[in-house]
């Protein structure tokens, strides 16, 4: 909240964080209405092309809807007309916009009393490097929105629950709230509705596959999910790791969206993941992964390779009995 007070000192403020990280909540708490400083709010939608978005911004500033096409210059004039009052236009859910053209253009013509705050699940490309270098940009990212240990303890105390009940949320505000109310009996549907509901179908399918194999690094993400690791997990809750070198989705991920994968998709993910592990020499991990699906030929090939290595190098043979217990019925002894 203290950091957000700086939005009236710069032309552009960016607040980024995944679903349920608390962007909308903190913007609502920070919003002010006064003679010297005031905020106006717009919740962006997929229908907001540049013209419609400019019209909505003008309406929020208190200007009548003009005839013809509306450009950012008209929005800038509407803001200037409110001088000397400082006006911040808060555009929440900017990740829904089909284009950032209007926002980028508005920053370039913003009057001194005008300010733009963009809330988004992803860092928007708005010429940020140039503004940042000039000291004209305020950025608040996901790490600042998540709860630290002290805040988690405070929530547990306020709710009258044990800290261990909400620790699995990893400080993610929406999940902390859910777990504090429902505990370990949380319904996965609640996570879908309150945190993951806006996840794009393609990305949800990719994340389900990545969660099915237990996560991994960029190579694993590309092989199993068809996406770079950073793009796959950026802004998502309950993912351990740094999101660049490795990531491991919480078990709740697969419990929540695992049913997006049919048998064929699970098999494809397991086979692709097993190939990555095999090439790294982790035959044990590869065999255990492919044993989770019905793909006898891959299972047989991996065990054969492991047995040949055992003969050549004295490795793996002590695990053969365990592998055979995992074998699909088509290759079981």
C-alpha positions as CSV (number, residue, x, y, z in Angstrom):
1,X,0.0,0.0,0.0
2,X,2.8,2.4,0.8
3,X,4.6,1.6,-2.4
4,X,1.4,2.2,-4.4
5,X,1.2,5.8,-3.1
6,X,4.0,6.5,-5.6
7,X,1.7,6.0,-8.5
8,X,0.8,9.7,-8.4
9,X,4.5,10.5,-9.0
10,X,5.1,8.6,-12.2
11,X,3.2,8.2,-15.5
12,X,3.0,4.4,-15.3
13,X,2.6,1.9,-12.5
14,X,2.6,-1.9,-13.2
15,X,1.2,-4.4,-10.8
16,X,1.7,-8.0,-11.9
17,X,0.7,-11.3,-10.3
18,X,-1.2,-14.5,-11.1
19,X,-4.8,-15.3,-10.4
20,X,-5.5,-15.0,-6.7
21,X,-2.3,-13.1,-5.9
22,X,-4.4,-10.2,-4.7
23,X,-3.9,-7.6,-7.4
24,X,-7.6,-6.5,-7.5
25,X,-7.9,-6.5,-3.8
26,X,-4.9,-4.3,-3.2
27,X,-5.9,-1.9,-6.0
28,X,-9.3,-1.6,-4.4
29,X,-7.8,-0.9,-1.0
30,X,-5.4,1.7,-2.4
31,X,-8.0,3.6,-4.5
32,X,-8.7,7.1,-3.3
33,X,-11.3,9.8,-4.1
34,X,-10.4,13.3,-3.2
35,X,-10.0,16.9,-4.5
36,X,-6.2,16.7,-4.9
37,X,-5.8,13.0,-5.9
38,X,-8.3,10.5,-7.3
39,X,-8.4,7.1,-8.9
40,X,-10.8,5.9,-11.6
41,X,-11.2,2.2,-12.2
42,X,-11.7,0.1,-15.4
43,X,-11.9,-3.7,-15.4
44,X,-10.5,-4.7,-18.9
45,X,-12.3,-7.2,-21.0
46,X,-11.6,-9.1,-24.2
47,X,-13.9,-6.7,-26.1
48,X,-11.9,-3.7,-25.3
49,X,-10.3,-2.8,-28.6
50,X,-8.3,0.5,-28.6
51,X,-11.3,2.6,-29.5
52,X,-13.6,1.0,-26.9
53,X,-11.0,1.2,-24.2
54,X,-10.4,4.9,-24.8
55,X,-14.1,5.5,-24.6
56,X,-14.3,3.7,-21.3
57,X,-11.3,5.7,-19.9
58,X,-13.0,8.9,-21.0
59,X,-16.2,7.9,-19.3
60,X,-14.3,7.0,-16.1
61,X,-12.7,10.4,-16.1
62,X,-16.1,12.0,-16.5
63,X,-16.2,13.0,-20.1
64,X,-19.2,12.4,-22.3
65,X,-19.0,9.7,-25.0
66,X,-17.9,11.6,-28.2
67,X,-19.0,10.8,-31.7
68,X,-16.5,9.1,-34.1
69,X,-13.3,7.3,-33.3
70,X,-11.7,8.1,-30.0
71,X,-7.9,8.2,-29.7
72,X,-5.6,8.5,-26.7
73,X,-5.2,12.2,-27.4
74,X,-8.8,12.7,-26.4
75,X,-8.2,10.7,-23.2
76,X,-5.1,12.8,-22.4
77,X,-7.2,16.0,-23.0
78,X,-9.8,14.7,-20.6
79,X,-7.2,14.1,-17.9
80,X,-5.6,17.5,-18.5
81,X,-9.1,19.1,-18.0
82,X,-9.1,17.8,-14.4
83,X,-5.8,19.6,-13.6
84,X,-4.5,20.5,-11.0
85,X,-6.2,17.3,-9.7
86,X,-3.9,14.3,-10.0
87,X,-5.9,11.5,-11.7
88,X,-4.8,7.8,-11.9
89,X,-6.6,5.6,-14.4
90,X,-6.5,2.0,-13.0
91,X,-6.9,-0.6,-15.7
92,X,-7.2,-3.9,-14.0
93,X,-7.1,-7.3,-15.7
94,X,-5.1,-5.9,-18.6
95,X,-4.0,-9.4,-19.6
96,X,-7.5,-9.7,-21.1
97,X,-7.0,-6.9,-23.6
98,X,-6.7,-8.0,-27.2
99,X,-4.1,-5.2,-27.7
100,X,-2.0,-3.0,-25.5
101,X,-1.8,-0.4,-28.3
102,X,-4.0,2.2,-26.5
103,X,-2.2,1.9,-23.2
104,X,1.3,2.2,-24.7
105,X,0.2,5.3,-26.8
106,X,-1.5,6.9,-23.8
107,X,1.7,6.7,-21.7
108,X,3.5,8.6,-24.5
109,X,1.1,11.6,-24.4
110,X,0.1,11.5,-20.7
111,X,-0.2,15.0,-19.2
112,X,1.6,15.8,-15.9
113,X,-1.5,15.4,-13.8
114,X,-2.4,12.1,-15.5
115,X,-1.2,8.6,-14.4
116,X,-1.9,5.1,-15.6
117,X,-1.8,2.0,-13.4
118,X,-2.0,-1.4,-15.2
119,X,-2.9,-4.6,-13.3
120,X,-2.1,-7.7,-15.2
121,X,-1.2,-11.4,-14.7
122,X,1.7,-11.0,-17.1
123,X,4.2,-8.2,-17.4
124,X,2.8,-6.0,-20.2
125,X,5.1,-4.7,-22.9
126,X,4.7,-1.0,-22.7
127,X,8.2,0.4,-23.3
128,X,9.0,-0.3,-19.7
129,X,12.8,-0.3,-20.1
130,X,12.9,3.3,-21.3
131,X,10.5,4.5,-18.6
132,X,12.4,2.6,-15.9
133,X,15.7,4.1,-16.9
134,X,14.1,7.6,-16.7
135,X,12.7,6.9,-13.2
136,X,9.2,7.2,-14.6
137,X,8.0,3.7,-13.8
138,X,6.8,2.0,-10.6
139,X,6.6,-1.8,-10.6
140,X,5.1,-4.1,-8.0
141,X,5.5,-7.7,-8.8
142,X,4.0,-11.0,-7.6
143,X,6.7,-11.5,-4.9
144,X,5.5,-8.4,-3.1
145,X,1.9,-9.5,-3.2
146,X,2.4,-12.9,-1.7
147,X,2.3,-13.3,2.1
148,X,5.5,-13.8,4.0
149,X,5.8,-16.1,7.0
150,X,4.8,-13.4,9.5
151,X,1.7,-12.6,7.5
152,X,0.8,-16.3,7.3
153,X,1.2,-16.6,11.1
154,X,-1.0,-13.5,11.5
155,X,-3.8,-14.9,9.3
156,X,-3.7,-18.2,11.2
157,X,-4.0,-16.4,14.5
158,X,-6.8,-14.2,13.2
159,X,-8.7,-17.2,11.8
160,X,-8.1,-19.3,14.9
161,X,-6.5,-22.2,12.9
162,X,-3.1,-23.9,13.1
163,X,-0.4,-22.5,10.9
164,X,0.2,-25.9,9.3
165,X,-3.3,-25.7,7.9
166,X,-2.5,-22.8,5.6
167,X,1.2,-23.3,5.0
168,X,0.6,-25.4,1.8
169,X,-0.8,-22.3,0.1
170,X,2.8,-21.0,-0.2
171,X,1.7,-17.5,0.8
172,X,-0.8,-17.2,-2.1
173,X,-3.5,-14.9,-0.8
174,X,-6.6,-16.6,-2.4
175,X,-5.4,-20.1,-1.4
176,X,-4.5,-18.9,2.2
177,X,-8.1,-17.7,2.4
178,X,-9.5,-21.0,1.1
179,X,-7.3,-23.2,3.3
180,X,-8.1,-21.1,6.4
181,X,-11.8,-21.6,5.8
182,X,-11.8,-25.2,4.5
183,X,-8.5,-26.7,5.7
184,X,-7.1,-29.9,4.0
185,X,-10.6,-30.8,2.9
186,X,-10.5,-28.1,0.2
187,X,-12.5,-28.8,-2.9
188,X,-10.4,-28.6,-6.0
189,X,-13.3,-26.9,-7.8
190,X,-12.8,-23.9,-5.4
191,X,-9.2,-23.6,-6.7
192,X,-10.4,-23.7,-10.3
193,X,-13.1,-21.1,-9.6
194,X,-11.1,-18.7,-7.5
195,X,-7.5,-19.0,-8.7
196,X,-7.2,-20.9,-12.0
197,X,-10.6,-20.1,-13.6
198,X,-9.1,-17.7,-16.2
199,X,-6.2,-20.0,-17.3
200,X,-6.1,-20.3,-21.0
201,X,-7.3,-23.9,-22.2
202,X,-4.0,-24.5,-24.0
203,X,-1.9,-23.5,-21.0
204,X,-4.2,-25.5,-18.7
205,X,-3.7,-28.6,-20.8
206,X,0.1,-28.1,-20.8
207,X,0.2,-27.5,-17.0
208,X,-1.8,-30.6,-16.4
209,X,0.7,-32.7,-18.4
210,X,3.6,-31.0,-16.6
211,X,2.0,-31.7,-13.2
212,X,1.4,-35.3,-14.2
213,X,5.1,-36.0,-14.7
214,X,6.0,-34.2,-11.5
215,X,7.5,-31.0,-13.1
216,X,11.1,-30.5,-14.1
217,X,13.3,-28.1,-16.0
218,X,12.9,-26.3,-19.3
219,X,13.8,-29.3,-21.4
220,X,11.1,-31.4,-19.6
221,X,8.5,-28.6,-20.0
222,X,9.1,-28.4,-23.7
223,X,9.1,-32.1,-24.2
224,X,6.0,-32.9,-22.1
225,X,4.0,-29.6,-22.3
226,X,5.2,-28.1,-25.5
227,X,6.0,-24.8,-23.8
228,X,9.1,-23.2,-22.3
229,X,9.2,-23.5,-18.6
230,X,9.1,-19.8,-17.9
231,X,6.0,-19.3,-20.1
232,X,4.3,-22.3,-18.6
233,X,4.5,-21.5,-14.9
234,X,4.8,-17.7,-14.9
235,X,2.4,-16.1,-12.5
236,X,0.9,-19.5,-11.3
237,X,0.4,-20.4,-7.7
238,X,1.7,-23.5,-5.8
239,X,4.7,-24.1,-8.0
240,X,8.0,-24.7,-6.1
241,X,11.3,-23.7,-7.7
242,X,12.4,-20.5,-9.4
243,X,10.3,-21.0,-12.5
244,X,13.4,-20.5,-14.7
245,X,15.7,-23.5,-14.0
246,X,13.1,-25.9,-12.5
247,X,9.6,-26.0,-11.2
248,X,7.5,-28.6,-9.3
249,X,3.7,-28.1,-9.3
250,X,2.0,-28.8,-6.0
251,X,-0.1,-32.0,-6.0
252,X,-3.2,-29.9,-5.9
253,X,-2.5,-28.9,-9.5
254,X,-3.1,-32.4,-10.9
255,X,-6.0,-33.0,-8.4
256,X,-7.6,-29.8,-9.8
257,X,-7.0,-30.1,-13.6
258,X,-5.7,-33.6,-14.1
259,X,-9.0,-34.7,-15.6
260,X,-8.2,-32.5,-18.7
261,X,-5.8,-35.3,-19.8
262,X,-7.3,-38.4,-21.3
263,X,-5.5,-41.7,-21.3
264,X,-3.8,-40.9,-24.6
265,X,-2.5,-37.5,-23.3
266,X,-1.2,-39.0,-20.1
267,X,0.6,-41.7,-22.1
268,X,2.1,-39.1,-24.4
269,X,3.3,-37.0,-21.5
270,X,4.8,-40.0,-19.7
271,X,6.6,-41.3,-22.8
272,X,8.0,-37.9,-23.6
273,X,9.1,-37.3,-20.0
274,X,10.7,-40.8,-19.8
275,X,12.7,-40.1,-22.9
276,X,14.2,-37.0,-21.3
277,X,15.1,-38.9,-18.2
278,X,16.5,-41.8,-20.2
279,X,18.8,-39.5,-22.1
280,X,20.1,-38.1,-18.8
281,X,20.9,-41.6,-17.6
282,X,18.0,-41.6,-15.0
283,X,16.6,-45.0,-16.1
284,X,15.0,-45.6,-12.7
285,X,13.0,-42.4,-13.0
286,X,12.1,-43.1,-16.6
287,X,10.8,-46.6,-15.8
288,X,8.8,-45.4,-12.8
289,X,7.2,-42.6,-14.9
290,X,6.3,-44.8,-17.9
291,X,4.9,-47.5,-15.5
292,X,2.1,-45.1,-14.6
293,X,0.6,-45.5,-18.1
294,X,-0.1,-48.4,-20.4
295,X,2.7,-48.4,-22.9
296,X,4.3,-51.8,-22.8
297,X,6.8,-51.3,-25.6
298,X,8.4,-48.3,-24.0
299,X,8.5,-50.0,-20.6
300,X,10.1,-53.1,-22.1
301,X,12.7,-51.0,-23.9
302,X,13.7,-49.1,-20.8
303,X,14.0,-52.2,-18.7
304,X,16.0,-53.9,-21.4
305,X,18.4,-50.9,-21.6
306,X,18.7,-50.9,-17.8
307,X,19.5,-54.6,-17.7
308,X,22.2,-54.3,-20.4
309,X,23.7,-51.5,-18.4
310,X,23.6,-53.7,-15.3
311,X,25.6,-56.4,-17.2
312,X,28.1,-53.9,-18.6
313,X,28.6,-51.7,-15.6
314,X,27.1,-53.4,-12.6
315,X,24.2,-50.9,-12.3
316,X,20.5,-51.1,-11.8
317,X,20.2,-54.9,-11.3
318,X,19.2,-54.6,-7.7
319,X,16.1,-52.7,-8.8
320,X,14.9,-55.2,-11.4
321,X,12.5,-56.9,-9.0
322,X,10.8,-53.6,-8.2
323,X,10.5,-52.7,-11.9
324,X,8.9,-56.0,-12.7
325,X,6.3,-55.4,-10.0
326,X,5.5,-52.1,-11.8
327,X,5.3,-53.7,-15.2
328,X,2.1,-53.4,-17.3
329,X,0.2,-56.7,-17.6
330,X,1.4,-57.1,-21.2
331,X,5.0,-57.5,-20.0
332,X,4.6,-58.8,-16.5
333,X,6.4,-62.1,-15.8
